[in-house]
Amino acid sequence: MSQILVTNRYVGRISMQSAEAPADVTLHINPGMTVFRQVKNTLLLLTACAMASTATAQDVSRPSSTPACPPAKSIQAPQLYGAWKIELTANGQTGKLTLRQHPEFSESLRGELNYGATKSIASGDLEEGELNLDESNDRVSLTATWTGKLVESSCGKEIRGEWHDLVKNISSPFILRREAGW
């Protein structure tokens, strides 16, 4: 409940109490004024009160100043270039992935992985919001796969999916989060 109190030496005082919309208006009139001047000043003060009460209301017709995220399916591989934090949730490992353009296939990704005791490279693609990376720790044979999807509300800054170690035959959910500054 808010209260607005307006005082005018010609009209007197107008006070208004409101929760959502004006509920009570009290007018105290100066008996020495002409009726015309009292009505005119009363209307001016009522207008001021109405403007003051609506100035604090939220304007829901305006869109938010924060731009909406593009749909995950519209994000392209170059938008993933840069540093990412890795979290393998099943085994608690963390690390870093750096992605860039693949040197031979311009639409594909190449990256370096560093998590736990593992240092390896990965190559793959992003298609309609789905990331597929093949990992190799000797640059010859495939040692793990990463399959995930861009989180729709993350503006391309988070990917969740499944990591599968082909050598040890173990899997873990993973989270990739864009590092600050990229």
RAZIGI-V599286 format. One record per residue. N is the residue number from 1. OMEGA is omega in whole degrees, 0 to 359 (999 if undefined). Layout:
n->(N/N)
omega->(OMEGA/OMEGA)
This chain:
n->(1/2/3/4/5/6/7/8/9/10/11/12/13/14/15/16/17/18/19/20/21/22/23/24/25/26/27/28/29/30/31/32/33/34/35/36/37/38/39/40/41/42/43/44/45/46/47/48/49/50/51/52/53/54/55/56/57/58/59/60/61/62/63/64/65/66/67/68/69/70/71/72/73/74/75/76/77/78/79/80/81/82/83/84/85/86/87/88/89/90/91/92/93/94/95/96/97/98/99/100/101/102/103/104/105/106/107/108/109/110/111/112/113/114/115/116/117/118/119/120/121/122/123/124/125/126/127/128/129/130/131/132/133/134/135/136/137/138/139/140/141/142/143/144/145/146/147/148/149/150/151/152/153/154/155/156/157/158/159/160/161/162/163/164/165/166/167/168/169/170/171/172/173/174/175/176/177/178/179/180/181/182)
omega->(178/180/177/180/181/179/178/185/178/184/185/185/170/175/182/175/180/172/176/181/181/180/182/173/179/182/175/187/176/185/182/184/175/181/180/181/179/180/180/181/177/179/177/181/176/177/178/179/180/179/180/181/179/180/181/180/180/178/183/180/180/176/178/179/177/181/179/177/174/177/182/181/181/180/182/182/181/178/178/181/177/186/180/172/179/171/173/193/183/183/175/179/175/180/185/174/175/182/176/178/176/184/182/183/190/180/184/182/172/180/176/179/176/179/185/177/185/171/184/175/177/175/180/186/171/180/178/176/180/180/175/179/172/184/177/178/176/180/180/185/180/181/179/175/177/178/183/179/173/176/189/185/186/182/178/184/177/178/178/180/185/175/180/177/183/180/182/182/175/181/176/168/177/172/172/178/179/176/180/178/179/999)
